[in-house]
Structures are given as structure tokens and as C-alpha cells.
Amino acid sequence: MERLIYTSVARPDIGPEEIDSIVQSSALANPLRSVTGFLIFDHGCFFQYLEGPTNELDALLVKIKRDRRHSGVKVRARSAARSPLFARWRMQRVRIGGEVEKDLLARFTAEHETLEFARLLRRFPKEKPDLAIIRPSGDPAARPSFPRPC
Ligand SMILES: Cc1cc2nc3c(=O)[nH]c(=O)nc-3n(C[C@H](O)[C@H](O)[C@H](O)COP(=O)(O)O)c2cc1C
């Protein structure tokens, strides 16, 4: 089995009902594939952790990449795993800054193999500026700087 994290850019007009519906349908479908994980939505970006059999993850990623509710799916980390870290999370919605996030950061940090996952979680989405930084005109390096994608 393997574990992975990807980030993606949510469709700009996505609403809370749609996110709830992604979580609910994933929670129904994932047990059929022995997949578990969590989903964070923040600042217009998705951050999803998935763990499960390699072939199931591959098949699920194909579907996820085709999903029009987001774009720019980038797998940030993927590695072999001996056992699931979140065996009871069919698909858990996690909020940044909450107790659950602290708990799972602690879990990722406890194992050498998942340190990279902890690092990615800590950096999401804080490394992404909310607003374009407009430098004063006249600056030769002046170029509008747009928010980085997720
Ligand atoms: C951010 C995001 C996360 C998703 N996570 C899952 C997931 O964990 N499990 C799942 O079955 N579908 C997930 N989906 C939905 C899939 O993209 C797809 O719609 C679903 O697997 C049904 O595909 P099908 O109709 O081709 O069977 C997610 C979609 C998005 C946009």
C-alpha cells in the first residue's frame, strides 16, 4: 500500500454544499477500495491525503484528475506504507488550525517516513499569499505578482 498527498485549485465558485457532497460520496466509496484519508479545503485550495492499495490509489487519482470541481491536481508526496495511519477515516474533513489538524500533524511527525507529509501540511496554505502584491511602479522589477497556485 501507499500514501499520498495532492493539492489542487478548487473551481472558483465552489460552494460549501459541493464540498460536503464530495466528502460524503467519498466516505461511501472509499471503503469499497480500502482507501482512507482526509480532505482540507482552504483559501480556494484542496489538500487531500489518501492511503490504500497502490492500484486503488492509481484508479482513484485518474478519476480525481478528471473531476471538474477542481483543476491543477499536483501530487506532492507519495510513498510506500506498511499500514494505514487513519484506518477509521473513510474521508474526514479537516479544518486548518483545529485540534484535528494538530493531532494529525503529531501523527505525521512521529514517523520518519511521514515527515515530508507533516512539512506539506504545515506549509498549506500559509505559503500562498491571498492577494497580489503590487510593487510601486518605476521599480524595474515591477511585475504584478499573482497568488501562487495551491
Ligand atoms: C477534491 C476532491 C476530492 C475527492 N476525493 C475523493 C475520494 O476520496 N474518493 C472518491 O471516491 N472520490 C473522490 N472525489 C470524487 C471523484 O473525483 C469522482 O467524482 C468519484 O470518484 C466518482 O467517480 P465516477 O463517477 O467516475 O465513479 C473527489 C473529488 C474532488 C474534487
The ligand as a Gaussian input file, in Angstrom:
#p B3LYP/6-31G(d) Opt

LIG

0 1
 C      -11.129000      17.446000      -4.031000
 C      -11.785000      16.146000      -4.401000
 C      -11.548000      15.017000      -3.622000
 C      -12.156000      13.804000      -3.955000
 N      -11.913000      12.708000      -3.180000
 C      -12.476000      11.524000      -3.493000
 C      -12.244000      10.368000      -2.702000
 O      -11.522000      10.373000      -1.706000
 N      -12.873000       9.225000      -3.075000
 C      -13.716000       9.152000      -4.155000
 O      -14.254000       8.088000      -4.430000
 N      -13.960000      10.231000      -4.886000
 C      -13.364000      11.415000      -4.602000
 N      -13.624000      12.519000      -5.372000
 C      -14.610000      12.406000      -6.450000
 C      -14.014000      11.811000      -7.721000
 O      -13.351000      12.834000      -8.418000
 C      -15.129000      11.207000      -8.599000
 O      -16.114000      12.162000      -8.817000
 C      -15.740000       9.996000      -7.919000
 O      -14.725000       9.061000      -7.659000
 C      -16.832000       9.339000      -8.758000
 O      -16.320000       8.984000      -9.987000
 P      -17.151000       8.047000     -11.002000
 O      -18.478000       8.723000     -11.154000
 O      -16.311000       8.058000     -12.244000
 O      -17.225000       6.733000     -10.342000
 C      -13.028000      13.738000      -5.062000
 C      -13.234000      14.872000      -5.833000
 C      -12.636000      16.077000      -5.523000
 C      -12.913000      17.299000      -6.355000

